[in-house]
Structure formats: structure tokens, C-alpha cells
């Protein structure tokens, strides 16, 4: 009877040891999954406004305006010099018109 009890206890010990090894293997190969989620914020009552395209368009327009002004100065300078030269020639050829003197002006009296 003691021998049977020893065999039974020995069998239980082996079964528990096998179960322990199995649990150790399961713990070794187990994986842990973690989900991280950003808490939701309350939606803003105001619309989201992105000024980047507007600022980009304004910068581009300013650059084109600067290019235009540079072109006008470069192209207009020779034309301005020619027009000024023509004006000087005109003044020399035709001279100044005589201005009426205050003595020649007659005042009407009623």
C-alpha cells in the first residue's frame, strides 16, 4: 500500500513537472500586444485655415512685380533718354513762347 501511494505521488510529481515545463515553454514563446491610442480631443468649432498657399501666391506675385519693375527701368531708361533729347531739341528749335506782360493786359471797366 505504501508502495502504491509512492507510485501515485511520483506520477503526480512527474505530471506537475511536465505541466510546469509546458507552461515555461508557453511563457517563452508568448507575445505581448500593446495598443497605444491618442486620446481624442474635442473638435474645434472653428475651421482649420492653412495660409501656406496664400502666402506662396503672394510671394510669387511680389517676385513677378519686382521682375516687371526691373524690366520697365531697363527698357524705359533708353526710351526716356530719347524722349528727353527730343524735348530739348524741340525747345531749342521752337524756343519759348512770349508770355503776355502785365502792361499789355487791359482791364475792362464797366
Number of C-alpha atoms within 10 A of each C-alpha: 6 7 8 9 10 11 12 12 12 12 12 12 12 12 12 12 12 12 12 12 12 12 11 12 11 11 10 9 7 9 8 4 6 6 5 6 6 6 6 6 6 6 7 7 6 6 7 7 6 8 8 9 9 10 11 11 11 12 12 12 12 12 12 12 12 12 11 12 13 12 12 11 12 11 11 13 12 11 12 12 11 11 12 12 12 12 12 11 12 12 12 10 9 8 10 9 7 6 6 8 7 7 6 7 8 7 6 5 4 3
